[in-house]
Amino acid sequence: MANHKSALKRMRQNQKIRDRNRVARASVRTAIKKAKAAIELKDKTQAQELVKIAEVAIQKAASSGLYHKNNANRKVARLVQQAQSIA
């Protein structure tokens, strides 16, 4: 347990940030799962719509520092590639 006042404050801040990041990461994962489910069902219009929503969520998470920009771009590229593979 921290003894210094600043260390205690830092622990509180870290917990707040951790909680916020967990919620954001979960929403990104949910958006990706929904898009992949639509791709699996081969529903092209819904898949495109859900991929756009997932892309926005991923880029927003990357801009807030939750994901590295290259990681976010890779996630988006793979998702779009899967969506385009629907015949």
Backbone as a printed PyTorch tensor [residue, N CA C, xyz], in Angstrom:
tensor([[[  0.8480,  -1.1870,   0.0000],
         [  0.0000,   0.0000,   0.0000],
         [  0.8850,   1.2400,   0.0000]],

        [[  0.4560,   2.2440,  -0.7200],
         [  1.2260,   3.4760,  -0.8260],
         [  1.1610,   4.2660,   0.4760]],

        [[  2.2620,   4.9110,   0.7920],
         [  2.3330,   5.7050,   2.0170],
         [  2.2780,   7.2030,   1.7440]],

        [[  2.7960,   7.6030,   0.6050],
         [  2.8530,   9.0250,   0.2920],
         [  1.5300,   9.5040,  -0.2820]],

        [[  1.2620,  10.7710,  -0.0250],
         [  0.0190,  11.3790,  -0.4920],
         [ -0.0750,  11.3310,  -2.0200]],

        [[  1.0410,  11.6280,  -2.6750],
         [  1.0520,  11.6440,  -4.1390],
         [  0.8590,  10.2360,  -4.7070]],

        [[  1.3960,   9.2400,  -4.0190],
         [  1.2440,   7.8620,  -4.4840],
         [ -0.2030,   7.3960,  -4.3290]],

        [[ -0.8430,   7.8200,  -3.2600],
         [ -2.2560,   7.4850,  -3.0610],
         [ -3.1180,   8.1180,  -4.1510]],

        [[ -2.8080,   9.3770,  -4.4670],
         [ -3.5450,  10.0720,  -5.5210],
         [ -3.3250,   9.3640,  -6.8650]],

        [[ -2.0910,   8.9660,  -7.1040],
         [ -1.7660,   8.2880,  -8.3590],
         [ -2.5370,   6.9680,  -8.4790]],

        [[ -2.6750,   6.2690,  -7.3650],
         [ -3.4430,   5.0190,  -7.3650],
         [ -4.9050,   5.2750,  -7.7270]],

        [[ -5.4660,   6.3480,  -7.1710],
         [ -6.8530,   6.6930,  -7.4940],
         [ -6.9900,   7.0320,  -8.9780]],

        [[ -6.0480,   7.8130,  -9.4810],
         [ -6.0890,   8.2050, -10.8870],
         [ -5.9560,   6.9840, -11.8030]],

        [[ -5.0240,   6.0970, -11.4510],
         [ -4.8140,   4.9000, -12.2660],
         [ -6.0600,   4.0320, -12.3090]],

        [[ -6.7610,   3.9430, -11.1880],
         [ -7.9760,   3.1340, -11.1470],
         [ -9.0630,   3.7400, -12.0390]],

        [[ -9.2000,   5.0700, -11.9910],
         [-10.1840,   5.7460, -12.8450],
         [ -9.8710,   5.5140, -14.3210]],

        [[ -8.5960,   5.6850, -14.6740],
         [ -8.1730,   5.5120, -16.0600],
         [ -8.3910,   4.0680, -16.5040]],

        [[ -8.0550,   3.1270, -15.6170],
         [ -8.2250,   1.7030, -15.9270],
         [ -9.6910,   1.3840, -16.1940]],

        [[-10.5740,   1.8940, -15.3540],
         [-12.0040,   1.6470, -15.5400],
         [-12.4970,   2.2280, -16.8590]],

        [[-12.0590,   3.4460, -17.1640],
         [-12.4670,   4.1030, -18.4030],
         [-11.9690,   3.3200, -19.6140]],

        [[-10.7070,   2.8700, -19.5530],
         [-10.1320,   2.1180, -20.6640],
         [-10.8240,   0.7710, -20.8570]],

        [[-11.1890,   0.1190, -19.7570],
         [-11.8640,  -1.1730, -19.8570],
         [-13.2070,  -1.0300, -20.5670]],

        [[-13.9440,   0.0120, -20.2430],
         [-15.2380,   0.2510, -20.8850],
         [-15.0410,   0.5330, -22.3750]],

        [[-14.0750,   1.3760, -22.6940],
         [-13.8220,   1.7330, -24.0940],
         [-13.3750,   0.5100, -24.8890]],

        [[-12.4800,  -0.2860, -24.3130],
         [-11.9840,  -1.4770, -25.0020],
         [-13.1130,  -2.4860, -25.2220]],

        [[-13.9910,  -2.5970, -24.2470],
         [-15.1220,  -3.5230, -24.3730],
         [-16.0630,  -3.0790, -25.4840]],

        [[-16.2970,  -1.7790, -25.6030],
         [-17.2000,  -1.2980, -26.6530],
         [-16.5910,  -1.5180, -28.0380]],

        [[-15.2750,  -1.3780, -28.1440],
         [-14.6020,  -1.6410, -29.4200],
         [-14.7260,  -3.1210, -29.7690]],

        [[-14.4730,  -3.9820, -28.7910],
         [-14.5800,  -5.4260, -29.0310],
         [-15.9950,  -5.8180, -29.4570]],

        [[-16.9890,  -5.2170, -28.8180],
         [-18.3820,  -5.5150, -29.1540],
         [-18.6910,  -5.0950, -30.5890]],

        [[-18.2200,  -3.9150, -30.9780],
         [-18.4560,  -3.4300, -32.3410],
         [-17.8050,  -4.3610, -33.3630]],

        [[-16.6000,  -4.8220, -33.0640],
         [-15.8970,  -5.7310, -33.9740],
         [-16.6410,  -7.0620, -34.0720]],

        [[-17.0960,  -7.5790, -32.9320],
         [-17.8210,  -8.8520, -32.9340],
         [-19.1100,  -8.7600, -33.7410]],

        [[-19.8270,  -7.6470, -33.6110],
         [-21.0660,  -7.4690, -34.3680],
         [-20.7770,  -7.4330, -35.8640]],

        [[-19.7070,  -6.7250, -36.2490],
         [-19.3420,  -6.6410, -37.6620],
         [-18.9540,  -8.0150, -38.1980]],

        [[-18.1740,  -8.7600, -37.4230],
         [-17.7570, -10.0930, -37.8700],
         [-18.9470, -11.0440, -37.9710]],

        [[-19.9150, -10.8890, -37.0760],
         [-21.1140, -11.7310, -37.1310],
         [-21.8960, -11.4600, -38.4090]],

        [[-22.0110, -10.1920, -38.7870],
         [-22.7100,  -9.8340, -40.0220],
         [-21.9520, -10.3570, -41.2370]],

        [[-20.6330, -10.3350, -41.1690],
         [-19.8140, -10.8540, -42.2690],
         [-20.0200, -12.3650, -42.4000]],

        [[-20.0780, -13.0540, -41.2620],
         [-20.3070, -14.5070, -41.2700],
         [-21.6570, -14.8580, -41.8940]],

        [[-22.6580, -13.9970, -41.6520],
         [-23.9880, -14.2300, -42.2120],
         [-24.0820, -13.8230, -43.6800]],

        [[-23.0020, -13.2340, -44.1890],
         [-22.9180, -12.7720, -45.5780],
         [-23.9930, -11.7400, -45.9140]],

        [[-24.3260, -10.9150, -44.9380],
         [-25.2840,  -9.8230, -45.1280],
         [-24.4720,  -8.5730, -45.4720]],

        [[-24.3570,  -8.3110, -46.7620],
         [-23.4240,  -7.2850, -47.2320],
         [-23.7600,  -5.8800, -46.7260]],

        [[-25.0280,  -5.4780, -46.8190],
         [-25.3860,  -4.1110, -46.4180],
         [-25.1980,  -3.9040, -44.9200]],

        [[-25.6510,  -4.8710, -44.1390],
         [-25.4970,  -4.7420, -42.6850],
         [-24.0240,  -4.8250, -42.2960]],

        [[-23.2730,  -5.6740, -42.9780],
         [-21.8500,  -5.8130, -42.6780],
         [-21.1180,  -4.5000, -42.9360]],

        [[-21.4260,  -3.8570, -44.0560],
         [-20.7710,  -2.5870, -44.3710],
         [-21.0960,  -1.5290, -43.3280]],

        [[-22.3420,  -1.4950, -42.9140],
         [-22.7670,  -0.5220, -41.9080],
         [-22.0660,  -0.7700, -40.5680]],

        [[-22.0150,  -2.0280, -40.1620],
         [-21.3920,  -2.3610, -38.8790],
         [-19.8720,  -2.2070, -38.9180]],

        [[-19.2810,  -2.4240, -40.0880],
         [-17.8380,  -2.2140, -40.2260],
         [-17.5140,  -0.7300, -40.0660]],

        [[-18.3610,   0.1370, -40.6150],
         [-18.1530,   1.5820, -40.4480],
         [-18.2300,   1.9730, -38.9790]],

        [[-19.2190,   1.4230, -38.2770],
         [-19.3690,   1.7190, -36.8470],
         [-18.1470,   1.2280, -36.0740]],

        [[-17.6740,   0.0220, -36.4100],
         [-16.4990,  -0.5340, -35.7410],
         [-15.2590,   0.2970, -36.0490]],

        [[-15.1600,   0.7550, -37.2870],
         [-14.0060,   1.5660, -37.6840],
         [-13.9550,   2.8630, -36.8790]],

        [[-15.1020,   3.5050, -36.7150],
         [-15.1600,   4.7420, -35.9260],
         [-14.7520,   4.4660, -34.4830]],

        [[-15.2470,   3.3690, -33.9270],
         [-14.9260,   3.0260, -32.5420],
         [-13.4330,   2.7550, -32.3790]],

        [[-12.8450,   2.0470, -33.3360],
         [-11.4170,   1.7220, -33.2690],
         [-10.5780,   2.9870, -33.3850]],

        [[-10.9110,   3.8490, -34.3460],
         [-10.1260,   5.0710, -34.5420],
         [-10.2490,   6.0130, -33.3460]],

        [[-11.4380,   6.0610, -32.7560],
         [-11.6400,   6.8950, -31.5720],
         [-10.7930,   6.3740, -30.4120]],

        [[-10.7410,   5.0630, -30.2720],
         [ -9.9250,   4.4570, -29.2150],
         [ -8.4440,   4.7260, -29.4640]],

        [[ -8.0380,   4.7060, -30.7180],
         [ -6.6370,   4.9700, -31.0450],
         [ -6.2790,   6.4260, -30.7790]],

        [[ -7.1970,   7.3280, -31.0630],
         [ -6.9070,   8.7470, -30.8500],
         [ -6.8070,   9.0820, -29.3670]],

        [[ -7.4670,   8.2810, -28.5250],
         [ -7.3760,   8.5280, -27.0850],
         [ -6.2170,   7.7670, -26.4560]],

        [[ -5.4520,   7.0290, -27.2660],
         [ -4.2760,   6.3390, -26.7540],
         [ -4.5490,   4.9270, -26.2690]],

        [[ -5.7360,   4.4340, -26.5060],
         [ -6.0830,   3.0850, -26.0570],
         [ -5.3720,   2.0360, -26.9120]],

        [[ -5.2620,   2.3000, -28.2060],
         [ -4.5330,   1.4390, -29.1280],
         [ -3.4850,   2.2780, -29.8400]],

        [[ -2.3800,   1.6460, -30.2270],
         [ -1.3980,   2.3090, -31.0690],
         [ -2.0260,   2.5070, -32.4480]],

        [[ -1.6480,   3.5900, -33.1290],
         [ -2.3030,   3.9030, -34.4060],
         [ -2.1020,   2.8020, -35.4420]],

        [[ -0.9240,   2.1690, -35.4530],
         [ -0.6930,   1.0810, -36.4100],
         [ -1.5680,  -0.1280, -36.0870]],

        [[ -1.7240,  -0.4030, -34.8140],
         [ -2.5800,  -1.5080, -34.3800],
         [ -4.0230,  -1.2420, -34.8100]],

        [[ -4.4820,  -0.0230, -34.6010],
         [ -5.8470,   0.3430, -34.9800],
         [ -6.0320,   0.2380, -36.4930]],

        [[ -5.0670,   0.7370, -37.2480],
         [ -5.1620,   0.6710, -38.7100],
         [ -5.1840,  -0.7750, -39.1980]],

        [[ -4.4000,  -1.6280, -38.5390],
         [ -4.3690,  -3.0410, -38.9090],
         [ -5.7220,  -3.7070, -38.6320]],

        [[ -6.3160,  -3.3930, -37.4820],
         [ -7.6320,  -3.9450, -37.1440],
         [ -8.6710,  -3.5270, -38.1830]],

        [[ -8.6560,  -2.2520, -38.5390],
         [ -9.6210,  -1.7310, -39.5090],
         [ -9.4030,  -2.3800, -40.8730]],

        [[ -8.1430,  -2.4710, -41.2950],
         [ -7.8380,  -3.0310, -42.6140],
         [ -8.3090,  -4.4770, -42.7210]],

        [[ -8.0830,  -5.2460, -41.6760],
         [ -8.4920,  -6.6530, -41.7080],
         [-10.0090,  -6.7900, -41.7240]],

        [[-10.6670,  -5.9240, -40.9740],
         [-12.1260,  -5.9680, -40.9220],
         [-12.7240,  -5.5930, -42.2830]],

        [[-12.1870,  -4.5480, -42.8970],
         [-12.6680,  -4.1070, -44.2120],
         [-12.4000,  -5.1830, -45.2600]],

        [[-11.2320,  -5.8070, -45.1670],
         [-10.8830,  -6.8680, -46.1140],
         [-11.8670,  -8.0350, -46.0140]],

        [[-12.2290,  -8.3960, -44.7980],
         [-13.2050,  -9.4730, -44.6040],
         [-14.5700,  -9.0720, -45.1590]],

        [[-14.9440,  -7.8090, -44.9530],
         [-16.2440,  -7.3340, -45.4350],
         [-16.2900,  -7.3280, -46.9620]],

        [[-15.1770,  -6.9960, -47.5890],
         [-15.1410,  -6.9510, -49.0500],
         [-15.1130,  -8.3400, -49.6750]],

        [[-14.7700,  -9.3360, -48.8810],
         [-14.6980, -10.6980, -49.4170],
         [-16.0770, -11.3300, -49.5940]],

        [[-17.1230, -10.6550, -49.0890],
         [-18.4830, -11.1710, -49.2570],
         [-18.8610, -11.0670, -50.7330]],

        [[-19.2990, -12.1570, -51.3070],
         [-19.6250, -12.1710, -52.7400],
         [-20.9790, -11.5540, -53.0120]]])
